[in-house]
Amino acid sequence: MINRRTIVQLAVGMALGAPSLTGFAQQSITLRFHTFISPMSNVWVSMNKVWMEKVQRESDGRIRFEAYPAMQLDGAPVQPYDQARDGVADIVWTLTGYSPGGFPCSEVFVLPFMTTNAEATSKAFWEFIKTKASNEHKEVHPIAVQVHRPGMLHTRDRLFEAPYDLRGLKIRGPTRQTTKMLGYLGANAVGMPLPKIPDALQKGPLDGCVIPWDVVPSVKVHELTKFHSQFDPASGALYTTTFVTATNKRKYESLPPDVRKVLDPNSGITASASLGRAHQCGDDPARKLVEARGNVTHNFGQVEAQEFRRAASQVEVEWVKDMESRGFDGRDLLSTARALIEKHTKTTKT
């Protein structure tokens, strides 16, 4: 016969030995974060890692990340967006320009002299994709979008001081529109992923590249070039590049409600602004490296900037025509993007 004491012992044993439903419910969820960017870059250290750490901390360990910078999860630098769409990675941070034709409306933000500062323009970009370009991210769940600090030109052997100083030079451009602009300025424009820049500068195929200050150290451009030319963003930056942090759609939809309650507040316009702001913090360290090597930095004035605007204006005209040929109202997209950038620039402290 089983006495009362035996029943109590069995009950205690079952309670201690059997995993509880509550325990299962609170198990952590691991998300694989993949990007092409170097683990030494400002983007990885000050943006990607900081975002992951914040999400992990606020989830009390419910969300954990496996981090894969520098394409450690395999594939080519142009593939992360497709990997998020297909479930190879759970979350990616990538350059939208690596998917030619995939983001036609969003491309308005990379037209010459559109952007002001990275934080304000990133907020404008998020508002734009929600109101004018929501279909462009329908295959994934977008966490945030952003732009980098105003881009500038870095040349190996010749200082870039006037619009047509680039004639005959091979210059790397990060996006289709920036490459077109370089072509109109007389350069032999070359499309090339960021990780390939150091080798191309060192071995000679490239004479220069356009990248923002904060990226300079990660690809050793301060060592491989001698001249750096920049514009005052108050009159519009030479160019910027658009990025997206995206989650596999099925993965996001499978997340429990309590996990989404942590992820969602770390998404959207707030996250876009934060990532854009972080981009702005990497400029000073890069400038100091350039100064330490005795390199030359040239600052264009307002008059010079207007000359460049005129030289590059054909890019904008062609973009509007191209969008209209695809069935989009290019003029409306352009005016909307400009209005949003102006609105957020006025309300964003820099």
Secondary structure, DSSP 8 states (H G I E B T S, - for coil): ---HHHHHHHHHHHHHHS--HHHHHT--EEEEEEESS-TTSHIIIIIIHHHHHHHHHHTTTSEEEEEE-TTTTSS-TT-HHHHHHHTSSSEEEEEGGGSTTS-TTGGGGGSTT----HHHHHHHHHHHHHHT-GGGGTTEEEEEEEE-S--EEEESSS---STTTTTT-EEEESSHHHHHHHHHTT-EEEE--GGGHHHHHHHSS-SEEEE-GGGTGGGTHHHH-SEEEE--GGG--S---EEEEEEEHHHHHHS-HHHHHHHGGGSHHHHHHHHHHHHGGGHHHHHHHHHHTT-EEEE--HHHHHHHHHHHHHHHHHHHHHHHHTT--HHHHHHHHHHHHHHHHHH---
